[in-house]
Structure formats: C-alpha cells, structure tokens
Amino acid sequence: MDNKEIDYKRAAEQLRNGEPLFGKDGALAPMLEHILDAALEGEMDAHLS
C-alpha cells in the first residue's frame, strides 16, 4: 500500500473492535490525512500556477 491508498479493511476492523474513530490512532485518521494531503496539494498547485 502506498501513501495515496486508504486501508478500508483496517478501518472497518478497528471499528468492529471498538477502537476510537478519531485521534492519532483512530480509524478515520488515515482517511483524514489523505483528504488533508490532497487539499494541500491542490492549494500548492493552484498557488504555483
């Protein structure tokens, strides 16, 4: 898995195990990181063009 992919199976497993959604190790942390990285990359592309 590269940095651009989200491991949905791992997130689902964390939810089934009752782990938190949010926080550093939360189930949604990788998805949020991916969204923020994509937004920042878009901002940089727009700024530099």
MOWOZI-V271590 format. One record per backbone hydrogen bond with DSSP energy under -1.0 kcal/mol. CO is the residue of the C=O (numbers start at 1). NH is the residue of the N-H. E is the energy in kcal/mol with one decimal. If there is no record, write none. Layout:
CO:NH:E, CO:NH:E
This chain:
2:5:-1.4, 6:8:-1.4, 7:11:-1.9, 8:12:-2.6, 9:13:-2.3, 10:14:-2.4, 11:15:-2.1, 12:16:-2.4, 13:17:-1.8, 14:19:-2.5, 15:18:-1.5, 20:27:-2.1, 21:28:-2.7, 23:26:-1.3, 28:32:-2.7, 29:33:-2.5, 30:34:-2.2, 31:35:-2.3, 32:36:-2.6, 33:37:-2.6, 34:38:-2.3, 35:39:-2.2, 36:40:-2.7, 37:41:-2.4, 38:42:-2.1, 39:43:-2.2, 40:44:-2.4, 41:45:-2.4, 42:46:-2.4, 43:47:-2.4, 44:48:-2.4
